[in-house]
């Protein structure tokens, strides 16, 4: 009897110890185990045939020291800068980004939810120097209506996304519109097609899924941005998956359509990307990226790739066709105008008719084009081109001037 009582006492004490360990010391055990592993000791539990639980500690070799992983953050890595990072062409003063250190209008109050389509539309209508405060992370604003510039604001109008704002047309609408000859946006001069204001600068923004299909105002085109009159400058921006009508002999500009710039001054496209990767390019009857009539361009340190001119029948349209299909990256028509392509890559664009890279037609043969420090390659044209200039269809004062560039 005495021996049984002794064994029972031991079993009772062991059971109580296990219960206390299981119920009251689980967290402490975990902490202790972690600390002993760090010190090179391992605790091993075993249960004897008599039901007793014992713990032994053995010493092991110190583990190899591994540096802790860097702290994680919810912010995604910053996107690579837009434009051609290998481009080294100097940008003229009037083509550089505007100073937005003292904005006159700010969209948002520091949270993504405060940056809405309604806020963009209302603020753009007020004009001025506009920036965004949508929080520290990238944000996409899907536009429920096209933002329209009023011609009696400005004269300088700047829209700066700080590299973190994407404006989306949701595949349903144009994103941004400026037209000095549109009375609904206020007529401010008697020569609406040649006035020096508003002067619009778009910088550090991304425009995606704009679509002007079916809107044939002023001839149509301009899936992301349409501009007539005043001045336009685009700096450090991206344009992806924008669209306009798939047929038509002279409409175009899946990303940008421009008409009637003041005094024939050029549109500046600087450090910007149009397409940039398979599936990201623009698509339109003509001008999968840019389109214009009678407008000059300075295109500097930029990238055009994977854009398509999808119309059929060229311009003027061949009998029995709807017309279009030229200038997969750039479509330029009119009389006296110039195009300068400098420090720029134009690659992997496709035209169903002519000008897989550039379609340039100066009707009175007074226009000129210069290509310098640039690369134009793999821009097929299914229809026609200018011999000796792959990817280009050119009718102008003389052959394009090519300086330090590759065309193939």
C-alpha positions, 0 to 999 in steps of 0.5 A, a space after each residue: 500500500 505504501 509503495 502504491 501511494 508513493 507512485 500515485 503521488 508522483 503520478 498526481 504531481 506529474 499530471 498537475 505539472 503537465 496540466 499547468 504547462 499546457 494551460 498556463 505556460 504555452 506562450 512562455 514555452 514558445 518564447 523560451 524555446 525561441 530564446 534557447 534555439 538562438 543561444 545554441 540550446 535545444 529543449 527536448 521533451 520525452 514521456 516515460 513508460 510511467 507517464 512522467 514527462 521530463 525535459 532535457 537541454 542539449 547544447 548544439 553548435 551556434 547557428 549560422 548568422 543570417 541577417 534579418 530580411 529588410 522591413 516590408 512596406 505596403 507601398 509598391 516599388 516606384 515605376 521606372 521613369 517614362 520615356 527613352 532612358 538612353 535618350 540624351 538630347 537636350 530639351 529646349 526651355 519651352 519643352 521642359 516640365 512646368 514648375 508645380 511647387 506652388 500649385 493653385 489647385 490640388 485634387 485630393 486631401 491625402 487619401 485615395 478616396 478623395 481623388 475622384 472623377 468628379 474632383 478631376 472634372 471640376 478642378 480642370 474646369 477651374 484651370 491653373 496649376 493643378 497637382 494631386 494629393 492622393 496619398 503616398 501610393 499610386 492611384 488610378 482614377 476612372 473617369 466618369 466624364 471627360 475633363 474639359 478645359 475652359 478657354 477663359 481660365 489660365 492662360 497657363 494650365 498644368 496638370 501634374 500627377 507626380 508620377 503616381 496618378 493614372 487617369 483611366 477612360 475605362 475603355 468608354 470615354 476620352 479623358 481630357 479635352 481642350 478646344 479653343 473653337 468650342 463655344 461650350 468651353 467659351 470663345 475668348 477671341 475672334 481667331 479661335 484656331 490661332 490664339 496663344 492660350 490656353 497653354 496646356 502642360 500635361 506631366 508625370 501622368 499616365 493615361 490608360 483605356 481612353 476611347 473616343 470611338 464614335 465621337 466625330 467632333 472636329 473629325 474625331 480621334 484623340 482617345 486620351 487627349 484631344 486638343 485644338 488651338 492654344 498650345 500643348 506640351 506633354 512631359 514624363 507621361 505614359 499612354 497605354 491601351 487608348 483607342 479611337 475609331 477603327 476606320 476613317 481616312 484622316 481621323 487618328 490619334 489613339 493617344 493624342 489628336 492635335 489641330 491648329 496650334 498657335 502661330 504654328 508652334 510645335 507640340 512638345 512630347 518629352 520623356 514620354 512613352 506610348 505603348 511600351 510593351 506588347 498589349 499596351 499600345 494604342 489602336 486607331 484607324 490612323 496614328 496609333 499614338 499621335 495624329 495631327 493636321 497641319 501641326 508641328 511636333 518636337 518629339 524628344 527622348 521618348 518611346 513609341 512601341 506596339 501601336 497599331 494603325 488598323 484602318 483599311 484603304 489609306 487616304 484618300 480612301 480607295 474605292 470600296 474601303 472606309 479608309 485609314 491604316 497609316 502612321 502606326 506611331 505618328 500620323 501627320 498630314 497638312 501643308 507646312 509643318 515640321 517634325 523633329 524626332 530626337 533621342 527617341 525609339 520607335 519600334 514594333 509598331 504596325 500599319 495596315 497601309 503606310 508608315 509603320 513608324 511615321 506617316 508624313 504627308 505635306 500636301 504642298 510639299 513644304 514640310 520637313 522631317 528630321 530624325 536625330 540620335 534615334 532608332 526606328 526599327 521593326 515597324 512594318 507597313 502592309 501597304 506602302 512606304 518610301 524607298 530607303 526609309 523602312 517604316 516611313 511614308 514621306 511626302 515633303 520638301 525633300 527626303 527626311 534628314 537623318 543624323 546619327 540614327 538607325 532606321 531599319 
